[in-house]
Amino acid sequence: MLNWVTFRDEIISVVDKPCDGNCWFKGDGAKLLISNISNIGWISIMNETKTNNFELVIETDHAVLLDYDMRDNKLYWTNPLRDQILSFDFNDTKNIMVIAENIDSIGIAVDWIHKHLYWTDQDLRQIAVSTLDGQMRRTLITKDVGKPRAIVVEPNSGYIYWTDWGKNPRIEKCGLDGTMREIIVQNDMEWPNGITVDFDEERLYWVEARLDYIASVDYDGGNRRTVYQSSSNFHPLGITMFGDTIYWTDWITDSVNKMNKYGSSEPVAVFSNLREPMGVQIIHESRQPLSKNKCGTDNGGCSDFCLPSPITNNGRQYSCVCRDNFTLSYDEMSCVAPEAIETSRKPSTTARRTPTVTIAESKRTGSFEKEVLLKLKTVKENQKESLILLRELINEQDGGKVLDKTITNKTDLLTANNQDRN
């Protein structure tokens, strides 16, 4: 039976089934979770067929890449058509949540140990992290980001890995806290798409949509191997694996395919006649192995994010990181709002307040506000320069019209602009 859930102007149907917390994989072993342009569903790995084994989970428009938290029984996916990241709780089939809005996200990855959500944003050219409910967000990487695509988390090693097919196509990695950034693959790449982790052999597998191959490297980018080189049209997007088998989606054949991860077999279609297959994930305990939570049970004492670090800092294997527009206090654990920064810092004769505008939290954020946000990041010295910059941007947005209002601070300026545009 299907329950129909209305979410704004979108109608989503969800499968109404009881769930005991393990229903994703209980009974018939691993499941292959597939997203396409019109729905999300799964098939059983133990009973693969090409036609009649697809079980509908959600009907939704334009779901692209996806991930899940098996122990919390929640599904997450990106919808770049609506500029959203959404989640679905299998324990409550009426609960569809918007985790993030006003983003151009393709890739998404769940840290199932430390309970964070990572994603790529092609429009803002950044890598970001949030709590699983989306209530706090932190922009991790902004410098030298081209066109980031898929992203994957390896909580045990403390790294995230992502593909980028901008002007310099590559695969990069950094710590879960955004530190220790490094390019690990950049040769023979044009359109690197989906990426997945082989936890057993500590390797990464990815699909290349322009050069028509599947390849793998170790976590540091060494020992590169070509698993499959297509001799015909081949446009893969998502990739995952289970045991010694890799699975991927292909837009050309509208299918999900599989083959041995060592390249010792030919590709076989697992499921055909899909409508633009996008993301693919394996649902099984082995795909989310348990490891030590480096933040412990008290979030590491951090007031905002406790993000594991690849290196030990002051005896800790994590960093306390603040949500966007907040600043880490002198105790290196608590975060303070912009207006409280001056009083929370250690005394300093040279300290200056960095102007900030909380735009990412606004549900009305569009390209104009994003432009403001990006340009304000370059302003580091004085409040007056920020106001001049904002005035120029608003005058450009309003076709050269000069604002009549007297604006005394950056928040009022943005508010006035929004009112004039409505």
C-alpha positions as a Markdown table, in Angstrom:
| # | Residue | x | y | z |
|---|---|---|---|---|
| 1 | Met | 0.0 | 0.0 | 0.0 |
| 2 | Leu | 1.2 | 3.5 | -0.8 |
| 3 | Asn | 0.8 | 6.6 | 1.4 |
| 4 | Trp | 0.8 | 9.9 | -0.5 |
| 5 | Val | 2.7 | 12.7 | 1.2 |
| 6 | Thr | 2.3 | 16.3 | -0.1 |
| 7 | Phe | 5.5 | 18.3 | 0.2 |
| 8 | Arg | 5.0 | 21.9 | -1.0 |
| 9 | Asp | 4.2 | 21.6 | -4.7 |
| 10 | Glu | 5.7 | 18.1 | -4.9 |
| 11 | Ile | 3.7 | 14.9 | -4.3 |
| 12 | Ile | 5.8 | 12.0 | -3.0 |
| 13 | Ser | 4.5 | 8.5 | -2.5 |
| 14 | Val | 6.1 | 6.2 | 0.0 |
| 15 | Val | 5.8 | 2.5 | 0.7 |
| 16 | Asp | 3.8 | 2.0 | 3.9 |
| 17 | Lys | 5.5 | -1.0 | 5.7 |
| 18 | Pro | 6.2 | -1.7 | 9.3 |
| 19 | Cys | 9.9 | -1.5 | 10.1 |
| 20 | Asp | 11.7 | -2.9 | 13.1 |
| 21 | Gly | 14.9 | -0.9 | 12.6 |
| 22 | Asn | 16.6 | -3.5 | 10.5 |
| 23 | Cys | 14.1 | -3.9 | 7.6 |
| 24 | Trp | 16.5 | -2.5 | 5.0 |
| 25 | Phe | 18.5 | -5.8 | 4.9 |
| 26 | Lys | 16.7 | -8.3 | 7.1 |
| 27 | Gly | 15.5 | -11.5 | 5.6 |
| 28 | Asp | 17.0 | -11.6 | 2.1 |
| 29 | Gly | 20.4 | -10.1 | 2.6 |
| 30 | Ala | 21.8 | -7.1 | 0.8 |
| 31 | Lys | 19.6 | -4.7 | -1.3 |
| 32 | Leu | 20.6 | -2.6 | -4.2 |
| 33 | Leu | 19.2 | 0.9 | -3.7 |
| 34 | Ile | 18.6 | 2.8 | -7.0 |
| 35 | Ser | 17.5 | 6.3 | -7.8 |
| 36 | Asn | 16.3 | 7.6 | -11.1 |
| 37 | Ile | 14.5 | 10.6 | -12.6 |
| 38 | Ser | 11.1 | 9.5 | -11.2 |
| 39 | Asn | 11.6 | 7.3 | -8.1 |
| 40 | Ile | 13.8 | 5.5 | -5.7 |
| 41 | Gly | 13.6 | 1.8 | -5.2 |
| 42 | Trp | 15.6 | -1.4 | -4.5 |
| 43 | Ile | 16.2 | -4.9 | -5.7 |
| 44 | Ser | 17.4 | -7.9 | -3.7 |
| 45 | Ile | 21.0 | -8.9 | -4.5 |
| 46 | Met | 20.1 | -12.5 | -3.7 |
| 47 | Asn | 17.4 | -12.6 | -6.4 |
| 48 | Glu | 18.6 | -10.4 | -9.2 |
| 49 | Thr | 16.4 | -10.2 | -12.3 |
| 50 | Lys | 16.2 | -7.7 | -15.2 |
| 51 | Thr | 12.5 | -7.0 | -15.1 |
| 52 | Asn | 10.3 | -7.8 | -12.1 |
| 53 | Asn | 12.4 | -7.5 | -8.9 |
| 54 | Phe | 12.2 | -3.8 | -8.5 |
| 55 | Glu | 10.5 | -2.7 | -5.3 |
| 56 | Leu | 9.3 | 0.9 | -5.1 |
| 57 | Val | 10.3 | 2.9 | -2.1 |
| 58 | Ile | 9.6 | 6.6 | -3.0 |
| 59 | Glu | 8.1 | 8.3 | -6.0 |
| 60 | Thr | 9.8 | 11.6 | -6.3 |
| 61 | Asp | 11.1 | 13.8 | -9.1 |
| 62 | His | 14.8 | 14.0 | -10.1 |
| 63 | Ala | 16.5 | 12.2 | -7.3 |
| 64 | Val | 20.2 | 12.0 | -8.3 |
| 65 | Leu | 22.8 | 10.6 | -5.9 |
| 66 | Leu | 21.8 | 9.1 | -2.6 |
| 67 | Asp | 23.1 | 7.7 | 0.7 |
| 68 | Tyr | 21.7 | 6.2 | 3.8 |
| 69 | Asp | 22.2 | 5.6 | 7.5 |
| 70 | Met | 21.5 | 2.0 | 8.1 |
| 71 | Arg | 21.3 | 2.1 | 11.9 |
| 72 | Asp | 19.1 | 5.1 | 12.0 |
| 73 | Asn | 17.1 | 3.7 | 9.1 |
| 74 | Lys | 17.1 | 6.9 | 7.1 |
| 75 | Leu | 17.6 | 7.7 | 3.4 |
| 76 | Tyr | 19.2 | 10.9 | 2.0 |
| 77 | Trp | 19.2 | 12.1 | -1.6 |
| 78 | Thr | 20.0 | 15.2 | -3.7 |
| 79 | Asn | 17.5 | 17.0 | -6.0 |
| 80 | Pro | 19.4 | 19.6 | -8.0 |
| 81 | Leu | 16.2 | 20.4 | -9.9 |
| 82 | Arg | 14.7 | 21.8 | -6.7 |
| 83 | Asp | 18.1 | 22.8 | -5.2 |
| 84 | Gln | 17.5 | 20.5 | -2.2 |
| 85 | Ile | 18.8 | 17.7 | -0.1 |
| 86 | Leu | 16.0 | 15.6 | 1.4 |
| 87 | Ser | 15.7 | 12.7 | 3.9 |
| 88 | Phe | 13.2 | 10.0 | 4.4 |
| 89 | Asp | 12.7 | 8.1 | 7.7 |
| 90 | Phe | 11.7 | 4.5 | 7.2 |
| 91 | Asn | 10.4 | 4.4 | 10.8 |
| 92 | Asp | 8.0 | 7.2 | 9.9 |
| 93 | Thr | 6.8 | 7.0 | 6.3 |
| 94 | Lys | 5.1 | 10.3 | 6.6 |
| 95 | Asn | 8.2 | 12.1 | 7.5 |
| 96 | Ile | 9.9 | 13.7 | 4.5 |
| 97 | Met | 12.4 | 16.4 | 5.6 |
| 98 | Val | 14.3 | 19.0 | 3.7 |
| 99 | Ile | 17.9 | 19.0 | 5.0 |
| 100 | Ala | 19.2 | 21.8 | 2.9 |
| 101 | Glu | 17.9 | 24.3 | 0.3 |
| 102 | Asn | 19.2 | 26.7 | -2.2 |
| 103 | Ile | 22.1 | 24.5 | -3.1 |
| 104 | Asp | 23.2 | 22.8 | -6.4 |
| 105 | Ser | 24.2 | 19.5 | -4.9 |
| 106 | Ile | 24.9 | 16.3 | -6.8 |
| 107 | Gly | 27.0 | 14.2 | -4.4 |
| 108 | Ile | 26.0 | 13.3 | -0.9 |
| 109 | Ala | 27.6 | 11.1 | 1.8 |
| 110 | Val | 26.6 | 10.1 | 5.3 |
| 111 | Asp | 29.2 | 9.7 | 8.1 |
| 112 | Trp | 27.3 | 7.0 | 10.0 |
| 113 | Ile | 29.8 | 7.0 | 12.9 |
| 114 | His | 29.8 | 10.7 | 13.8 |
| 115 | Lys | 26.4 | 11.4 | 12.3 |
| 116 | His | 27.2 | 14.1 | 9.8 |
| 117 | Leu | 26.1 | 14.7 | 6.2 |
| 118 | Tyr | 28.6 | 15.9 | 3.6 |
| 119 | Trp | 27.8 | 17.2 | 0.1 |
| 120 | Thr | 29.2 | 18.9 | -3.0 |
| 121 | Asp | 27.8 | 22.2 | -4.3 |
| 122 | Gln | 28.5 | 22.9 | -8.0 |
| 123 | Asp | 27.0 | 26.4 | -8.0 |
| 124 | Leu | 28.9 | 27.7 | -5.0 |
| 125 | Arg | 31.9 | 25.5 | -5.8 |
| 126 | Gln | 32.3 | 24.1 | -2.3 |
| 127 | Ile | 32.2 | 21.1 | 0.0 |
| 128 | Ala | 29.9 | 21.4 | 3.0 |
| 129 | Val | 28.9 | 19.4 | 6.1 |
| 130 | Ser | 25.8 | 19.6 | 8.2 |
| 131 | Thr | 24.1 | 17.7 | 11.1 |
| 132 | Leu | 21.9 | 15.0 | 9.8 |
| 133 | Asp | 18.8 | 17.1 | 10.5 |
| 134 | Gly | 20.3 | 20.1 | 8.7 |
| 135 | Gln | 20.0 | 22.4 | 11.6 |
| 136 | Met | 23.7 | 23.3 | 11.5 |
| 137 | Arg | 25.8 | 23.8 | 8.4 |
| 138 | Arg | 29.5 | 24.4 | 7.9 |
| 139 | Thr | 31.3 | 25.2 | 4.6 |
| 140 | Leu | 34.5 | 23.2 | 4.6 |
| 141 | Ile | 36.2 | 23.7 | 1.3 |
| 142 | Thr | 35.9 | 26.8 | -1.0 |
| 143 | Lys | 39.3 | 27.4 | -2.5 |
| 144 | Asp | 40.2 | 26.0 | -6.0 |
| 145 | Val | 37.0 | 24.0 | -6.3 |
| 146 | Gly | 35.9 | 23.4 | -9.9 |
| 147 | Lys | 32.8 | 21.3 | -10.6 |
| 148 | Pro | 32.5 | 18.9 | -7.6 |
| 149 | Arg | 30.5 | 15.8 | -8.3 |
| 150 | Ala | 30.3 | 12.7 | -6.1 |
| 151 | Ile | 31.6 | 12.4 | -2.6 |
| 152 | Val | 32.2 | 9.5 | -0.2 |
| 153 | Val | 33.1 | 9.2 | 3.5 |
| 154 | Glu | 35.6 | 6.9 | 5.2 |
| 155 | Pro | 35.0 | 7.5 | 8.9 |
| 156 | Asn | 37.6 | 5.0 | 10.1 |
| 157 | Ser | 40.5 | 6.7 | 8.2 |
| 158 | Gly | 39.0 | 10.1 | 8.9 |
| 159 | Tyr | 38.8 | 11.3 | 5.3 |
| 160 | Ile | 36.3 | 12.3 | 2.6 |
| 161 | Tyr | 37.0 | 11.8 | -1.1 |
| 162 | Trp | 35.3 | 13.6 | -4.0 |
| 163 | Thr | 35.4 | 13.8 | -7.8 |
| 164 | Asp | 35.7 | 17.1 | -9.6 |
| 165 | Trp | 35.3 | 17.7 | -13.4 |
| 166 | Gly | 36.1 | 21.3 | -13.6 |
| 167 | Lys | 39.0 | 22.7 | -15.7 |
| 168 | Asn | 41.4 | 20.4 | -13.9 |
| 169 | Pro | 39.5 | 17.1 | -13.4 |
| 170 | Arg | 40.7 | 15.2 | -10.4 |
| 171 | Ile | 39.9 | 13.2 | -7.3 |
| 172 | Glu | 40.7 | 14.9 | -4.0 |
| 173 | Lys | 40.6 | 14.0 | -0.3 |
| 174 | Cys | 40.7 | 15.9 | 3.0 |
| 175 | Gly | 40.0 | 15.2 | 6.6 |
| 176 | Leu | 36.5 | 15.1 | 7.9 |
| 177 | Asp | 37.3 | 18.4 | 9.4 |
| 178 | Gly | 38.4 | 19.9 | 6.1 |
| 179 | Thr | 42.2 | 19.8 | 6.9 |
| 180 | Met | 44.9 | 17.9 | 5.1 |
| 181 | Arg | 43.5 | 18.5 | 1.6 |
| 182 | Glu | 45.3 | 16.7 | -1.2 |
| 183 | Ile | 44.8 | 15.8 | -4.9 |
| 184 | Ile | 45.3 | 12.1 | -5.2 |
| 185 | Val | 44.3 | 11.4 | -8.9 |
| 186 | Gln | 44.5 | 13.8 | -11.8 |
| 187 | Asn | 45.9 | 12.0 | -14.8 |
| 188 | Asp | 43.7 | 10.6 | -17.6 |
| 189 | Met | 40.6 | 12.2 | -16.3 |
| 190 | Glu | 37.8 | 14.4 | -17.8 |
| 191 | Trp | 34.4 | 13.5 | -16.3 |
| 192 | Pro | 35.0 | 11.6 | -13.1 |
| 193 | Asn | 31.6 | 10.8 | -11.7 |
| 194 | Gly | 30.6 | 8.4 | -8.9 |
| 195 | Ile | 33.1 | 7.2 | -6.3 |
| 196 | Thr | 32.9 | 4.4 | -3.7 |
| 197 | Val | 35.1 | 2.8 | -1.1 |
| 198 | Asp | 36.4 | -0.8 | -0.8 |
| 199 | Phe | 36.8 | -1.1 | 3.0 |
| 200 | Asp | 38.3 | -4.5 | 2.8 |
| 201 | Glu | 41.2 | -3.5 | 0.5 |
| 202 | Glu | 41.3 | 0.2 | 1.4 |
| 203 | Arg | 40.8 | 1.3 | -2.2 |
| 204 | Leu | 38.6 | 3.8 | -4.1 |
| 205 | Tyr | 36.7 | 2.9 | -7.2 |
| 206 | Trp | 35.3 | 5.6 | -9.6 |
| 207 | Val | 33.6 | 5.8 | -13.0 |
| 208 | Glu | 34.8 | 8.1 | -15.8 |
| 209 | Ala | 31.9 | 9.2 | -18.0 |
| 210 | Arg | 33.9 | 10.9 | -20.8 |
| 211 | Leu | 36.8 | 8.5 | -21.2 |
| 212 | Asp | 34.6 | 5.4 | -20.7 |
| 213 | Tyr | 36.3 | 3.5 | -17.9 |
| 214 | Ile | 36.1 | 2.3 | -14.3 |
| 215 | Ala | 39.3 | 2.4 | -12.3 |
| 216 | Ser | 40.6 | 2.1 | -8.7 |
| 217 | Val | 43.4 | 3.5 | -6.5 |
| 218 | Asp | 44.5 | 3.1 | -2.9 |
| 219 | Tyr | 43.5 | 5.7 | -0.4 |
| 220 | Asp | 46.6 | 7.8 | -1.2 |
| 221 | Gly | 46.1 | 7.6 | -5.0 |
| 222 | Gly | 48.7 | 4.9 | -5.7 |
| 223 | Asn | 48.6 | 1.5 | -7.3 |
| 224 | Arg | 46.1 | 2.6 | -10.0 |
| 225 | Arg | 44.3 | -0.1 | -11.9 |
| 226 | Thr | 41.8 | 0.0 | -14.8 |
| 227 | Val | 39.0 | -2.3 | -14.0 |
| 228 | Tyr | 37.0 | -1.8 | -17.2 |
| 229 | Gln | 37.5 | 0.1 | -20.4 |
| 230 | Ser | 34.4 | 0.4 | -22.6 |
| 231 | Ser | 34.6 | 0.1 | -26.3 |
| 232 | Ser | 31.2 | 1.5 | -26.9 |
| 233 | Asn | 29.0 | 4.4 | -25.6 |
| 234 | Phe | 29.2 | 4.4 | -21.9 |
| 235 | His | 27.9 | 7.1 | -19.5 |
| 236 | Pro | 28.1 | 5.9 | -15.8 |
| 237 | Leu | 27.1 | 8.1 | -12.9 |
| 238 | Gly | 26.7 | 6.2 | -9.6 |
| 239 | Ile | 28.9 | 3.4 | -8.4 |
| 240 | Thr | 28.9 | 1.1 | -5.3 |
| 241 | Met | 30.2 | -2.3 | -4.4 |
| 242 | Phe | 29.4 | -5.5 | -2.4 |
| 243 | Gly | 32.1 | -8.1 | -1.7 |
| 244 | Asp | 34.1 | -8.5 | -4.9 |
| 245 | Thr | 31.4 | -7.0 | -7.1 |
| 246 | Ile | 31.0 | -3.4 | -8.3 |
| 247 | Tyr | 27.7 | -2.0 | -9.5 |
| 248 | Trp | 27.1 | 1.1 | -11.5 |
| 249 | Thr | 24.3 | 3.1 | -13.3 |
| 250 | Asp | 24.6 | 3.8 | -17.0 |
| 251 | Trp | 22.6 | 6.5 | -18.8 |
| 252 | Ile | 23.2 | 5.2 | -22.3 |
| 253 | Thr | 21.7 | 1.7 | -21.6 |
| 254 | Asp | 19.3 | 2.9 | -18.9 |
| 255 | Ser | 20.5 | 0.0 | -16.7 |
| 256 | Val | 22.3 | -1.0 | -13.6 |
| 257 | Asn | 25.3 | -3.2 | -14.3 |
| 258 | Lys | 27.8 | -5.3 | -12.4 |
| 259 | Met | 31.2 | -7.0 | -12.8 |
| 260 | Asn | 34.0 | -8.3 | -10.7 |
| 261 | Lys | 36.1 | -5.6 | -9.1 |
| 262 | Tyr | 39.3 | -7.1 | -10.4 |
| 263 | Gly | 38.1 | -6.8 | -14.0 |
| 264 | Ser | 38.1 | -10.6 | -14.5 |
| 265 | Ser | 34.5 | -10.7 | -15.8 |
| 266 | Glu | 32.4 | -8.9 | -18.4 |
| 267 | Pro | 29.7 | -6.4 | -17.4 |
| 268 | Val | 26.2 | -7.9 | -16.8 |
| 269 | Ala | 23.0 | -5.9 | -16.7 |
| 270 | Val | 21.3 | -6.4 | -13.3 |
| 271 | Phe | 18.3 | -4.2 | -14.0 |
| 272 | Ser | 17.2 | -2.7 | -17.3 |
| 273 | Asn | 14.6 | -0.3 | -18.7 |
| 274 | Leu | 15.1 | 2.3 | -16.0 |
| 275 | Arg | 14.4 | 5.9 | -16.8 |
| 276 | Glu | 17.7 | 7.7 | -16.5 |
| 277 | Pro | 19.3 | 5.8 | -13.6 |
| 278 | Met | 21.3 | 8.0 | -11.3 |
| 279 | Gly | 22.5 | 6.9 | -7.9 |
| 280 | Val | 23.1 | 3.4 | -6.6 |
| 281 | Gln | 24.0 | 2.1 | -3.1 |
| 282 | Ile | 24.3 | -1.3 | -1.4 |
| 283 | Ile | 22.2 | -1.6 | 1.8 |
| 284 | His | 24.1 | -4.0 | 4.1 |
| 285 | Glu | 26.0 | -3.8 | 7.4 |
| 286 | Ser | 29.3 | -4.5 | 5.6 |
| 287 | Arg | 29.0 | -1.2 | 3.8 |
| 288 | Gln | 28.8 | 0.8 | 7.0 |
| 289 | Pro | 31.4 | -1.0 | 9.3 |
| 290 | Leu | 31.5 | 0.1 | 12.9 |
| 291 | Ser | 34.6 | 2.0 | 14.1 |
| 292 | Lys | 35.5 | 4.2 | 17.1 |
| 293 | Asn | 33.6 | 7.4 | 17.4 |
| 294 | Lys | 36.5 | 9.8 | 17.9 |
| 295 | Cys | 34.2 | 12.4 | 19.5 |
| 296 | Gly | 33.0 | 10.0 | 22.2 |
| 297 | Thr | 29.5 | 10.4 | 23.7 |
| 298 | Asp | 29.6 | 14.1 | 24.5 |
| 299 | Asn | 30.4 | 15.5 | 21.0 |
| 300 | Gly | 34.0 | 15.9 | 22.1 |
| 301 | Gly | 32.9 | 18.8 | 24.3 |
| 302 | Cys | 32.3 | 20.9 | 21.2 |
| 303 | Ser | 29.3 | 23.2 | 21.2 |
| 304 | Asp | 28.8 | 22.9 | 17.4 |
| 305 | Phe | 30.6 | 20.3 | 15.2 |
| 306 | Cys | 33.0 | 17.7 | 16.4 |
| 307 | Leu | 34.7 | 16.6 | 13.2 |
| 308 | Pro | 37.4 | 13.9 | 13.3 |
| 309 | Ser | 40.8 | 14.9 | 12.1 |
| 310 | Pro | 43.4 | 12.7 | 10.3 |
| 311 | Ile | 46.1 | 14.1 | 12.7 |
| 312 | Thr | 46.2 | 14.3 | 16.5 |
| 313 | Asn | 45.9 | 17.9 | 17.8 |
| 314 | Asn | 46.6 | 18.6 | 21.4 |
| 315 | Gly | 46.0 | 15.0 | 22.2 |
| 316 | Arg | 42.6 | 15.0 | 20.4 |
| 317 | Gln | 41.7 | 13.2 | 17.2 |
| 318 | Tyr | 39.1 | 15.7 | 16.2 |
| 319 | Ser | 38.5 | 19.4 | 15.7 |
| 320 | Cys | 35.8 | 21.6 | 17.2 |
| 321 | Val | 34.3 | 23.4 | 14.2 |
| 322 | Cys | 31.7 | 26.1 | 14.2 |
| 323 | Arg | 28.6 | 26.5 | 12.0 |
| 324 | Asp | 28.9 | 29.1 | 9.2 |
| 325 | Asn | 29.1 | 32.7 | 10.5 |
| 326 | Phe | 30.0 | 31.6 | 14.0 |
| 327 | Thr | 33.5 | 31.8 | 15.4 |
| 328 | Leu | 35.5 | 29.4 | 17.6 |
| 329 | Ser | 36.1 | 30.9 | 21.0 |
| 330 | Tyr | 39.5 | 31.0 | 22.8 |
| 331 | Asp | 38.7 | 27.7 | 24.6 |
| 332 | Glu | 38.7 | 26.1 | 21.1 |
| 333 | Met | 35.5 | 24.2 | 22.0 |
| 334 | Ser | 32.7 | 26.7 | 22.1 |
| 335 | Cys | 31.3 | 28.8 | 19.3 |
| 336 | Val | 30.0 | 32.4 | 19.5 |
| 337 | Ala | 27.6 | 34.3 | 17.2 |
| 338 | Pro | 29.1 | 37.2 | 15.2 |
| 339 | Glu | 27.8 | 39.9 | 17.6 |
| 340 | Ala | 29.4 | 38.2 | 20.6 |
| 341 | Ile | 32.9 | 37.7 | 19.0 |
| 342 | Glu | 34.5 | 40.8 | 20.5 |
| 343 | Thr | 33.6 | 39.9 | 24.1 |
| 344 | Ser | 34.5 | 36.3 | 23.9 |
| 345 | Arg | 38.0 | 36.6 | 22.5 |
| 346 | Lys | 41.1 | 37.0 | 24.5 |
| 347 | Pro | 42.1 | 40.6 | 24.8 |
| 348 | Ser | 43.9 | 41.8 | 21.6 |
| 349 | Thr | 45.0 | 45.3 | 20.4 |
| 350 | Thr | 44.8 | 44.3 | 16.8 |
| 351 | Ala | 41.7 | 42.1 | 16.6 |
| 352 | Arg | 39.1 | 43.2 | 14.1 |
| 353 | Arg | 35.6 | 41.9 | 13.6 |
| 354 | Thr | 35.1 | 40.2 | 10.2 |
| 355 | Pro | 31.8 | 41.3 | 8.6 |
| 356 | Thr | 29.4 | 38.4 | 8.0 |
| 357 | Val | 25.9 | 38.0 | 6.6 |
| 358 | Thr | 23.8 | 34.9 | 7.5 |
| 359 | Ile | 22.5 | 34.1 | 4.0 |
| 360 | Ala | 22.8 | 30.3 | 3.9 |
| 361 | Glu | 20.1 | 30.0 | 6.5 |
| 362 | Ser | 17.5 | 32.0 | 4.5 |
| 363 | Lys | 14.9 | 30.0 | 2.6 |
| 364 | Arg | 14.8 | 32.8 | 0.0 |
| 365 | Thr | 18.5 | 32.5 | -0.9 |
| 366 | Gly | 19.0 | 32.8 | -4.7 |
| 367 | Ser | 21.8 | 33.7 | -7.1 |
| 368 | Phe | 21.9 | 37.3 | -5.9 |
| 369 | Glu | 22.3 | 36.4 | -2.2 |
| 370 | Lys | 24.9 | 33.7 | -3.2 |
| 371 | Glu | 26.8 | 36.4 | -5.0 |
| 372 | Val | 26.7 | 38.6 | -1.9 |
| 373 | Leu | 28.0 | 35.7 | 0.2 |
| 374 | Leu | 30.8 | 34.9 | -2.1 |
| 375 | Lys | 32.0 | 38.5 | -2.5 |
| 376 | Leu | 31.7 | 39.2 | 1.3 |
| 377 | Lys | 34.1 | 36.3 | 1.9 |
| 378 | Thr | 36.9 | 38.5 | 0.3 |
| 379 | Val | 36.2 | 41.4 | 2.7 |
| 380 | Lys | 38.2 | 41.0 | 5.8 |
| 381 | Glu | 39.1 | 44.4 | 7.2 |
| 382 | Asn | 36.3 | 46.9 | 7.8 |
| 383 | Gln | 32.6 | 47.2 | 8.1 |
| 384 | Lys | 32.3 | 50.3 | 5.8 |
| 385 | Glu | 33.8 | 48.4 | 2.9 |
| 386 | Ser | 31.2 | 45.7 | 3.3 |
| 387 | Leu | 28.4 | 48.2 | 3.2 |
| 388 | Ile | 29.8 | 49.9 | 0.1 |
| 389 | Leu | 30.1 | 46.5 | -1.6 |
| 390 | Leu | 26.5 | 45.5 | -0.7 |
| 391 | Arg | 25.2 | 48.9 | -2.0 |
| 392 | Glu | 26.9 | 48.3 | -5.3 |
| 393 | Leu | 25.5 | 44.8 | -5.6 |
| 394 | Ile | 22.0 | 45.9 | -4.8 |
| 395 | Asn | 22.1 | 48.9 | -7.2 |
| 396 | Glu | 23.2 | 46.5 | -9.9 |
| 397 | Gln | 20.4 | 44.1 | -9.0 |
| 398 | Asp | 17.8 | 46.9 | -9.2 |
| 399 | Gly | 19.0 | 48.1 | -12.6 |
| 400 | Gly | 20.9 | 51.1 | -11.2 |
| 401 | Lys | 18.2 | 52.4 | -9.0 |
| 402 | Val | 19.5 | 54.1 | -5.9 |
| 403 | Leu | 18.0 | 53.1 | -2.6 |
| 404 | Asp | 16.2 | 55.9 | -0.7 |
| 405 | Lys | 16.5 | 54.3 | 2.7 |
| 406 | Thr | 19.3 | 55.0 | 5.1 |
| 407 | Ile | 20.9 | 51.7 | 5.9 |
| 408 | Thr | 22.9 | 51.5 | 9.1 |
| 409 | Asn | 24.1 | 47.9 | 9.1 |
| 410 | Lys | 24.6 | 45.0 | 6.8 |
| 411 | Thr | 21.5 | 43.1 | 8.1 |
| 412 | Asp | 19.2 | 46.0 | 7.5 |
| 413 | Leu | 20.7 | 46.4 | 4.1 |
| 414 | Leu | 19.8 | 42.9 | 3.0 |
| 415 | Thr | 16.4 | 43.2 | 4.5 |
| 416 | Ala | 15.6 | 46.4 | 2.7 |
| 417 | Asn | 16.8 | 44.9 | -0.6 |
| 418 | Asn | 14.5 | 41.9 | -0.1 |
| 419 | Gln | 11.5 | 44.2 | 0.6 |
| 420 | Asp | 12.2 | 46.3 | -2.5 |
| 421 | Arg | 12.4 | 43.2 | -4.7 |
| 422 | Asn | 9.1 | 41.7 | -3.4 |
